[in-house]
Amino acid sequence: MDPSEFLSSLAPRSVAMPKGCAFEPVGLAIGQGNNQLEVLIAKSSSRPNDTNMLACWKARLNRRAIPLLVVVFYGEKVALCGASGE
């Protein structure tokens, strides 16, 4: 899948990657309703490691009380990072 097609029905907007995030931005999709889910869509030339994924997630979250998912496309695969245990 082309990363630019992911969640295209939500019309992802342009986004600047947070400081410390090592991935190339694709867009930011925001859900509907109260307490909207944010999906930060990015791409990488190689498999992202856990440390980089978590750093990007934390930088985007920036202590806000929102549901956030970071999706990074690399090759034909996708890496995900989000909250756990909630």
N, CA and C atoms as an extended XYZ file, in Angstrom:
258
Properties=species:S:1:pos:R:3:atomname:S:1:resname:S:1:resid:I:1 pbc="F F F"
N         0.843       -1.178        0.000 N   MET     1
C         0.000        0.000        0.000 CA  MET     1
C         0.888        1.242        0.000 C   MET     1
N         0.476        2.197       -0.758 N   ASP     2
C         1.157        3.495       -0.782 CA  ASP     2
C         0.790        4.232        0.506 C   ASP     2
N         1.768        4.694        1.280 N   PRO     3
C         1.459        5.381        2.543 CA  PRO     3
C         0.503        6.560        2.387 C   PRO     3
N         0.547        7.228        1.240 N   SER     4
C        -0.340        8.384        1.045 CA  SER     4
C        -1.798        7.974        0.890 C   SER     4
N        -2.061        6.684        0.628 N   GLU     5
C        -3.438        6.193        0.501 CA  GLU     5
C        -4.027        5.752        1.842 C   GLU     5
N        -3.178        5.556        2.839 N   PHE     6
C        -3.623        5.075        4.145 CA  PHE     6
C        -4.532        6.110        4.803 C   PHE     6
N        -5.705        5.706        5.188 N   LEU     7
C        -6.722        6.560        5.818 CA  LEU     7
C        -7.093        7.763        4.953 C   LEU     7
N        -7.019        7.598        3.641 N   SER     8
C        -7.314        8.715        2.734 CA  SER     8
C        -8.737        9.230        2.878 C   SER     8
N        -9.662        8.403        3.363 N   SER     9
C       -11.047        8.859        3.558 CA  SER     9
C       -11.144        9.920        4.661 C   SER     9
N       -10.136        9.998        5.527 N   LEU    10
C       -10.121       11.021        6.577 CA  LEU    10
C        -9.344       12.263        6.145 C   LEU    10
N        -8.855       12.281        4.903 N   ALA    11
C        -8.099       13.410        4.358 CA  ALA    11
C        -6.976       13.848        5.298 C   ALA    11
N        -5.958       12.991        5.466 N   PRO    12
C        -4.840       13.370        6.341 CA  PRO    12
C        -4.240       14.712        5.933 C   PRO    12
N        -3.941       15.508        6.932 N   ARG    13
C        -3.365       16.832        6.683 CA  ARG    13
C        -1.850       16.775        6.780 C   ARG    13
N        -1.219       17.807        6.251 N   SER    14
C         0.239       17.912        6.348 CA  SER    14
C         0.639       18.043        7.807 C   SER    14
N         1.806       17.541        8.116 N   VAL    15
C         2.266       17.590        9.501 CA  VAL    15
C         3.788       17.719        9.527 C   VAL    15
N         4.277       18.500       10.448 N   ALA    16
C         5.721       18.557       10.701 CA  ALA    16
C         6.023       17.493       11.744 C   ALA    16
N         7.072       16.747       11.518 N   MET    17
C         7.414       15.711       12.479 CA  MET    17
C         7.957       16.370       13.745 C   MET    17
N         7.616       15.797       14.897 N   PRO    18
C         8.113       16.342       16.160 CA  PRO    18
C         9.634       16.262       16.219 C   PRO    18
N        10.218       17.161       16.981 N   LYS    19
C        11.669       17.150       17.188 CA  LYS    19
C        12.075       15.783       17.735 C   LYS    19
N        13.104       15.215       17.183 N   GLY    20
C        13.583       13.921       17.648 CA  GLY    20
C        12.960       12.740       16.935 C   GLY    20
N        12.085       12.997       15.980 N   CYS    21
C        11.439       11.918       15.233 CA  CYS    21
C        12.202       11.691       13.938 C   CYS    21
N        12.680       10.474       13.736 N   ALA    22
C        13.593       10.165       12.638 CA  ALA    22
C        12.904        9.750       11.342 C   ALA    22
N        11.599        9.935       11.231 N   PHE    23
C        10.869        9.440       10.073 CA  PHE    23
C        10.411       10.573        9.162 C   PHE    23
N        10.111       10.228        7.912 N   GLU    24
C         9.624       11.207        6.945 CA  GLU    24
C         8.103       11.321        7.079 C   GLU    24
N         7.582       12.538        7.220 N   PRO    25
C         6.137       12.691        7.411 CA  PRO    25
C         5.345       12.353        6.156 C   PRO    25
N         4.183       11.749        6.355 N   VAL    26
C         3.225       11.506        5.276 CA  VAL    26
C         1.973       12.328        5.551 C   VAL    26
N         1.475       12.292        6.799 N   GLY    27
C         0.291       13.065        7.142 CA  GLY    27
C        -0.189       12.775        8.546 C   GLY    27
N        -1.228       13.491        8.920 N   LEU    28
C        -1.858       13.322       10.230 CA  LEU    28
C        -3.347       13.168       10.004 C   LEU    28
N        -3.888       12.013       10.386 N   ALA    29
C        -5.322       11.754       10.281 CA  ALA    29
C        -5.931       11.918       11.662 C   ALA    29
N        -7.055       12.623       11.720 N   ILE    30
C        -7.722       12.863       12.997 CA  ILE    30
C        -9.144       12.322       12.913 C   ILE    30
N        -9.504       11.524       13.908 N   GLY    31
C       -10.828       10.926       13.953 CA  GLY    31
C       -11.910       11.951       14.203 C   GLY    31
N       -13.129       11.464       14.301 N   GLN    32
C       -14.276       12.341       14.500 CA  GLN    32
C       -14.811       12.194       15.917 C   GLN    32
N       -15.520       13.205       16.389 N   GLY    33
C       -16.139       13.149       17.709 CA  GLY    33
C       -15.230       13.685       18.796 C   GLY    33
N       -15.651       13.449       20.034 N   ASN    34
C       -14.870       13.894       21.193 CA  ASN    34
C       -13.680       12.958       21.409 C   ASN    34
N       -12.609       13.494       21.969 N   ASN    35
C       -11.410       12.710       22.270 CA  ASN    35
C       -10.934       11.955       21.027 C   ASN    35
N       -10.710       12.705       19.967 N   GLN    36
C       -10.401       12.148       18.656 CA  GLN    36
C        -9.059       11.433       18.621 C   GLN    36
N        -9.054       10.293       17.961 N   LEU    37
C        -7.815        9.556       17.740 CA  LEU    37
C        -6.962       10.314       16.733 C   LEU    37
N        -5.678       10.493       17.038 N   GLU    38
C        -4.723       11.052       16.090 CA  GLU    38
C        -3.878        9.896       15.564 C   GLU    38
N        -3.718        9.852       14.239 N   VAL    39
C        -2.857        8.853       13.623 CA  VAL    39
C        -1.769        9.591       12.855 C   VAL    39
N        -0.548        9.524       13.356 N   LEU    40
C         0.600       10.133       12.708 CA  LEU    40
C         1.148        9.122       11.712 C   LEU    40
N         1.121        9.463       10.439 N   ILE    41
C         1.543        8.556        9.370 CA  ILE    41
C         2.902        9.026        8.856 C   ILE    41
N         3.846        8.086        8.798 N   ALA    42
C         5.199        8.421        8.360 CA  ALA    42
C         5.758        7.269        7.547 C   ALA    42
N         6.949        7.484        6.992 N   LYS    43
C         7.621        6.394        6.283 CA  LYS    43
C         9.106        6.424        6.604 C   LYS    43
N         9.728        5.268        6.392 N   SER    44
C        11.141        5.106        6.694 CA  SER    44
C        11.758        4.205        5.624 C   SER    44
N        13.012        4.420        5.316 N   SER    45
C        13.685        3.587        4.314 CA  SER    45
C        14.078        2.216        4.872 C   SER    45
N        14.097        2.100        6.194 N   SER    46
C        14.436        0.818        6.821 CA  SER    46
C        13.489        0.563        7.998 C   SER    46
N        13.566       -0.655        8.527 N   ARG    47
C        12.693       -1.026        9.646 CA  ARG    47
C        12.984       -0.138       10.846 C   ARG    47
N        11.960        0.566       11.361 N   PRO    48
C        12.186        1.413       12.536 CA  PRO    48
C        12.412        0.563       13.778 C   PRO    48
N        13.296        1.018       14.645 N   ASN    49
C        13.499        0.269       15.887 CA  ASN    49
C        12.551        0.801       16.970 C   ASN    49
N        12.397        0.029       18.021 N   ASP    50
C        11.463        0.371       19.093 CA  ASP    50
C        11.784        1.721       19.739 C   ASP    50
N        13.069        1.998       19.903 N   THR    51
C        13.479        3.249       20.545 CA  THR    51
C        13.024        4.456       19.729 C   THR    51
N        13.235        4.414       18.404 N   ASN    52
C        12.809        5.522       17.547 CA  ASN    52
C        11.295        5.658       17.488 C   ASN    52
N        10.601        4.533       17.454 N   MET    53
C         9.131        4.568       17.420 CA  MET    53
C         8.585        5.213       18.691 C   MET    53
N         9.094        4.778       19.850 N   LEU    54
C         8.613        5.310       21.121 CA  LEU    54
C         8.972        6.789       21.276 C   LEU    54
N        10.159        7.178       20.829 N   ALA    55
C        10.562        8.587       20.913 CA  ALA    55
C         9.638        9.461       20.073 C   ALA    55
N         9.291        9.000       18.900 N   CYS    56
C         8.392        9.755       18.029 CA  CYS    56
C         7.001        9.848       18.650 C   CYS    56
N         6.502        8.736       19.195 N   TRP    57
C         5.181        8.719       19.838 CA  TRP    57
C         5.149        9.690       21.018 C   TRP    57
N         6.165        9.628       21.875 N   LYS    58
C         6.210       10.515       23.045 CA  LYS    58
C         6.319       11.978       22.644 C   LYS    58
N         7.116       12.266       21.613 N   ALA    59
C         7.282       13.650       21.162 CA  ALA    59
C         5.965       14.199       20.614 C   ALA    59
N         5.238       13.409       19.846 N   ARG    60
C         3.956       13.864       19.296 CA  ARG    60
C         2.914       13.995       20.404 C   ARG    60
N         2.902       13.059       21.332 N   LEU    61
C         1.918       13.097       22.423 CA  LEU    61
C         2.115       14.347       23.275 C   LEU    61
N         3.356       14.654       23.598 N   ASN    62
C         3.705       15.871       24.334 CA  ASN    62
C         2.824       16.084       25.564 C   ASN    62
N         2.642       15.016       26.334 N   ARG    63
C         1.876       15.040       27.599 CA  ARG    63
C         0.383       15.373       27.433 C   ARG    63
N        -0.118       15.313       26.212 N   ARG    64
C        -1.553       15.559       26.011 CA  ARG    64
C        -2.332       14.295       26.340 C   ARG    64
N        -3.569       14.462       26.755 N   ALA    65
C        -4.426       13.322       27.090 CA  ALA    65
C        -5.274       12.967       25.870 C   ALA    65
N        -4.597       12.439       24.844 N   ILE    66
C        -5.294       12.057       23.613 CA  ILE    66
C        -4.897       10.639       23.219 C   ILE    66
N        -5.756        9.955       22.489 N   PRO    67
C        -5.333        8.669       21.926 CA  PRO    67
C        -4.485        8.939       20.683 C   PRO    67
N        -3.313        8.328       20.613 N   LEU    68
C        -2.379        8.571       19.516 CA  LEU    68
C        -1.805        7.249       19.030 C   LEU    68
N        -1.740        7.118       17.714 N   LEU    69
C        -1.119        5.956       17.083 CA  LEU    69
C        -0.110        6.473       16.059 C   LEU    69
N         1.107        5.967       16.119 N   VAL    70
C         2.132        6.292       15.126 CA  VAL    70
C         2.238        5.092       14.185 C   VAL    70
N         2.097        5.356       12.889 N   VAL    71
C         2.149        4.321       11.859 CA  VAL    71
C         3.305        4.666       10.923 C   VAL    71
N         4.289        3.766       10.828 N   VAL    72
C         5.449        4.009        9.974 CA  VAL    72
C         5.529        2.908        8.917 C   VAL    72
N         5.422        3.306        7.665 N   PHE    73
C         5.550        2.386        6.538 CA  PHE    73
C         7.023        2.236        6.198 C   PHE    73
N         7.446        1.000        5.977 N   TYR    74
C         8.810        0.724        5.516 CA  TYR    74
C         8.732       -0.473        4.578 C   TYR    74
N         9.156       -0.282        3.343 N   GLY    75
C         9.005       -1.336        2.343 CA  GLY    75
C         7.541       -1.708        2.197 C   GLY    75
N         7.245       -2.985        2.280 N   GLU    76
C         5.864       -3.479        2.181 CA  GLU    76
C         5.259       -3.729        3.567 C   GLU    76
N         5.910       -3.248        4.620 N   LYS    77
C         5.459       -3.513        5.987 CA  LYS    77
C         5.136       -2.215        6.705 C   LYS    77
N         4.544       -2.374        7.898 N   VAL    78
C         4.160       -1.219        8.721 CA  VAL    78
C         4.547       -1.494       10.165 C   VAL    78
N         5.066       -0.483       10.831 N   ALA    79
C         5.351       -0.552       12.267 CA  ALA    79
C         4.340        0.358       12.980 C   ALA    79
N         3.871       -0.077       14.141 N   LEU    80
C         2.873        0.669       14.908 CA  LEU    80
C         3.390        0.971       16.308 C   LEU    80
N         3.008        2.121       16.850 N   CYS    81
C         3.324        2.452       18.229 CA  CYS    81
C         2.155        3.227       18.799 C   CYS    81
N         1.661        2.800       19.947 N   GLY    82
C         0.560        3.469       20.604 CA  GLY    82
C         0.582        3.152       22.087 C   GLY    82
N        -0.416        3.639       22.792 N   ALA    83
C        -0.507        3.383       24.228 CA  ALA    83
C        -0.807        1.905       24.477 C   ALA    83
N        -0.357        1.411       25.608 N   SER    84
C        -0.668        0.030       25.970 CA  SER    84
C        -1.324       -0.011       27.335 C   SER    84
N        -2.150       -0.987       27.528 N   GLY    85
C        -2.780       -1.200       28.828 CA  GLY    85
C        -3.836       -0.178       29.189 C   GLY    85
N        -4.400        0.468       28.186 N   GLU    86
C        -5.407        1.476       28.483 CA  GLU    86
C        -6.700        1.174       27.793 C   GLU    86
